[in-house]
Amino acid sequence: MRTLSLYHYAVFFGVSLLVTLLATPLIRRLAVSKGRIAFPKDNRWHKKETALLGGVGIFGSFSVVWVPAVCIMGWKTLGLPYLPVFLSAAAVFGLGLTDDIINMVPQHKLAGQIIIASILTFLGFRLNWTLSSTLNIFLSIVWIVGITNAFNLLDNMDGLSAGIAFIAGIFLFLMHFLNPPGQTSGPVLLMSSVYLGAVLGFLVYNFHPASIFMGDAGSLFIAVSYTHLT
């Protein structure tokens, strides 16, 4: 499986970071104009009305950088193997965005997460923790849905969810770069570098006091992406 130099990963990281830095203020302005605002609540730490939809910037920058990157550097080796992951992450982003806009019933959102996780697991992206294929499938679905909701719940403090995603993503990138586990190293490293740039670009605006929140669209997207970078 083809791997790239650290220089290439740094370039894609930088481009993704720049795109997010430029796009997020525009998305924040759009969110405010459309009334997509998070109001202070007892289970949130912010004390003022804050724009939502930051996840649009994370997903948008990831998409506009990752797709051209894999097309330029080698679609068959770097893009196609992880296309199901990208499509599943896009689907869960859409699910989260729908919830941000119309406030879905929690049970419906959970059902959507389970369906997306099941499809991704069926396509072969699963844990191999036991000798039982059935048990591995079950554990994979629980893992994906569990991590997805964990990141969602962490998004109640400024910078917490995105910060943890960024720190964990750095260690995962280094693990794959310094000790390539196998044929998945190239696609994972490229996706990781773009992912890290998008998350860090958003985190700049999400540090306390946050001027924008990622919303469910962002937290669900970074969670599903993270589970398949491990």
N, C-alpha and C positions, 0 to 999 in steps of 0.2 A: 504494500500500500504506500502510495507516495506521501512523503512528508516534506514540508517546506522549511526554509531557514527561519531563524528567529527574526530576521529583518522583515520578512514577509508578514509574519504574525504581528509584529509591531506596527507595520503600516496599516493593516486592516483594523487593528485595535484603535489606532489614531484616527482613522477615517470615521469609524463608528462613533468614537467619542465626539468628534467635531460635529457630525450630523446631529447627534442627540443634543449637544449644547446649543446648536442653532435652532433646532425644531421645538424644543421644550417651551421656550418663552412664547412662541406662536400658539402652541397648543394650550398653554395656560390662558392666554388672552381669549382664545376661542371658547374654552370651558367656562370662563367667567361670563362671556357674552351670552352663552346658551343656558346659563344657570346651573351648570354641572359643578356644584360646590358642596364641600363637606362642611357641615355645621358642627360646632363643638358639642360633644357628648360626654357622658360620664366615663365611658370606656375608651375615650381618645384623649391624648395629652395636649392637643392643640387648643388654644384659647380663642382663635379667631377663625372666621370663614376662610376656607382654603380651597383652591381650585382642584378638581379631580382630572381624570383622563391622562395623567402622566404616562400611563402604560402605552398610550398610543404612540408617544415619542420613542419609547423603548422598542416596541415591536416594529414601528416604522423604520427606525434607523437600522435595526438588526436586518430587516428584510432587504432594504435598498443597498446594504453593503454585502451581506452574505451571498445573495443570489448572483450579482455580478462577479464577486470574488471566486466562487466555485466555477462559474462559467469560464472565467479567464484562466484560472490555474489548473483546471481539469475536472470537468463535470462528472465524468464516469467514476473517477476515483475519489474525489473530494465532496461532490455534491449528491450524487444519486444514492450512495449508501445511507445517508441521513435525511433524505427527502421525507420519509414517513415521519420522522421526528419534527421536522420543520412544519409539515402540514398539521400534525397533531397539536403542536404549540400554537399554530395559527388558529386552529379550531377552538382551543381553550381560551385563547385571547378573545375570539369572537363571543364566546360564552360569557367571559368576564365583562366585556364591553356592554353586552346586552344587560347584564345585571347592573352595571354602573348607570345605564340610561333609564331602565324601566323597573329596577328593583325586583328581581326575580324571587319567587318563593324558594327558600333555601333547599327544600327537597328536590325541586326541579334542577337547581344548579348542581347539586350533588349527583343526581342521576346523569346529567350531561357529562360530568367529570368521569363517572364510572364507564360510560359508553366510550368516551374518547380513550381512556386508559385501556379498556378491553380491546379496542381496535388496534392500538399501538402494540399491545402485548401479542395479539394474534399475528401481527406482521413480523414478529420475531424479536422485538426489543423487550427482553425479559430478564429477570434475575435467574441465576443458576446456583442457588444456594443449597438445594437438596438434590437427591437422586430421582425425585418424583416430578415429572413434567407438570402434572395437574397441580401439585402444591406450589411449584415455581410460578405458574401462571397466576394462581390466587395471590401469592405473596407479591408478585409484581404489580398487580392491580392495586392491592392495599398500599404498597409503597408509593406508587405514583399519586394516588388520591390523598394519602396521608401527608406526603411532603407538600403537595399542592395547597392543602388547607392549612398546613403549618406556616407556610410563607404568607398566606392570606391573613392569618391571625396575627402574625408578627407586624403586619402593616398598621399598627395602632400607635406607633411612636415615630417621630421624625427620624428618618434615615435607618431604621432598624432592619426592615425587610431587605431593602436594597443593599445596605451595608453588609449584612450577613451573606447575601448572594454574591457580592463582589469578593469578599474575603475567601469564601469557600471556593469560588471560581478560580481565584489565583492559585490556590493549592492544588486544585484539580488540573489546571493547566501545567503547573510545574511537574506534577506527578507523571502526566502523559509525555511531557517534553523530555524529562530527564530519564525516565524509565518506561519507554514505550511498551505497552502491554501486548501489542499485536497489530493486526491489520486495521483496527479502528483509530489508531493514533492520529493519522493525517486529518481525517474529517473532524474528529473531536477537537484537535488543536485549532483548526481554522474556525470552527463554530465557537469555541471557547474565546478566542481572541476578539471576535466580533461581539459576542455576548458581553464580555467584560467592558468593552468600550461603551456599549449602549447603557449598561447599568451604571457605570461611573458617570457618564454624562448626565443621567437623570439625578444621580446622588448629589451632584453639585447644587441642585435646586431643592433637594429634599432634606438637606441638613437643617438642624434646628436654627432658627425657626423656618420650617418648610414653607415654601411659597406654592407648592403643588404636591399632590399625592398621586401615587401610581394607580390607585383604584384596583378593583378586582381584575381588570384587563391586564394590568401590569403584574400583579402578584401571581396570578395564575400562569401567565406566560413565563415568567422567570423561573417559577417552580418546575413546570414541566420540562423546560429547557435544561434546568439544573439536573433533574433526575436522570437525564440521558447523557450528561457529560461525565457522570461518575463511572 
